[in-house]
Amino acid sequence: MGLDGAHVDGNNRPMGLSDRRNGARSGKRSKDAQAVKVQLDNPWPPGGTLGVITIGGRTFHKNTDCPGYRQGVRQAEKKGWTINKVEHIRAAAARDRGKGACRRCWPRA
């Protein structure tokens, strides 16, 4: 706590309510940031390979039959989130948009 009784983070700046709700107080990295790092390390198919993404998803899949894609849909439904439309896109464009390659569609060799 700061001198005035306000919560401060590691940089000694006052923390707002949204900072505490988002876990900034704990100083831990979010699981999403770690997951994206792992996904970006996965091997990518050739740039012209056609696959699917969704606006809210982090991953580029071969198609909607992928177990990883279906798991993401189940998790979103369980949390009450809206399921975004599937967009057919080439691998190079998906990578440019910050998506990671699905480890189930394109496993490491």
N, C-alpha and C positions, 0 to 999 in steps of 0.2 A: 504494500500500500504506500501511496505517496504521502507527503507531509500533510496534505489536506484531507486524507482519508480515502481518496479515490484509488481504485485499483490501477496499477500500472503494469505494462508488459516488460519484457527483458530490455527494451530500449528506453525504458523509463518514460514512456508516453502514456497518457491516460487511456484506459481501455473503455470503449463504449459497450453497450449491452450486446450488440451484434458480435463484437469480438469475443466476448465470453461465451456466447451461444455457439459460435463456430469453433471453439476449442483453442483459441489463440492463447489462452491463459496457461494451458498445459505445456506449450512449447513443442508439441509433437507434430510431425508432418501428418497430413491427412492420408487416409488409406487410398483415396483416389489418386493423389499425386504419386504414390508408390506404384499403384496399378498401372498408371499411364507409362511410367518409366519402364516397367517390365514389358508392356505391350510394344513400346517403341523399339525395344531391343529384339523383338521377334523378327525372323527373316521375312522379307517381303517378296511377293511374287513379281514377275516382270511387270513393268509399268502399264502395259496395255491390257492386263488381265481384268476382266469384268467381274464385279462383285457387288455387294450391297452395304449400305450404311444407313443410319438414321440420324436425324439432326441431333438428338440428345445422346446418342451412343458414342462410345469412345473407340469402337472397333470396326475394322473392315473385314467382312465375311465373304466366303464364296457365294453363299445363297442363304435363304431363310430356313433351310433344313439343318443348318449347323447347330449342334447341341449347345454351343456357346451363345449363339444368337437366341435360341429358345430359352435358355436359362436367364438371359438378360430380360426377355419379355416377361417371364414368370416373376422375376424379382420386381420389375416395374409394376406389374399388376398387383402383387402382394402389398406394395407400398401405396397403391392407389394413384399411381402416376398415369398420365396419358401415354398411350403407345403411339409413337411417332410413325409416320409413313416411311416405308422403305424407299430408298433412292438407289437406283442402279448407277454405278459409277466405276470408272477405271481406277486401278491401284495407284497410279501416279497422282491422280487428282485427290484421292482419299488421303494419301500421305501428305500432300500439300495442305489439306484442311486439318491436319493434326490428328488424324485417326491412327490407331495402332493396328498392326496385322493380327488377326485372330490366331492364337497358338494351336487351336484345334484344326482350323482350315489349312494352315501352313506351319506344321510342326518343325522344330529344329531338326537338322539332319544328324 
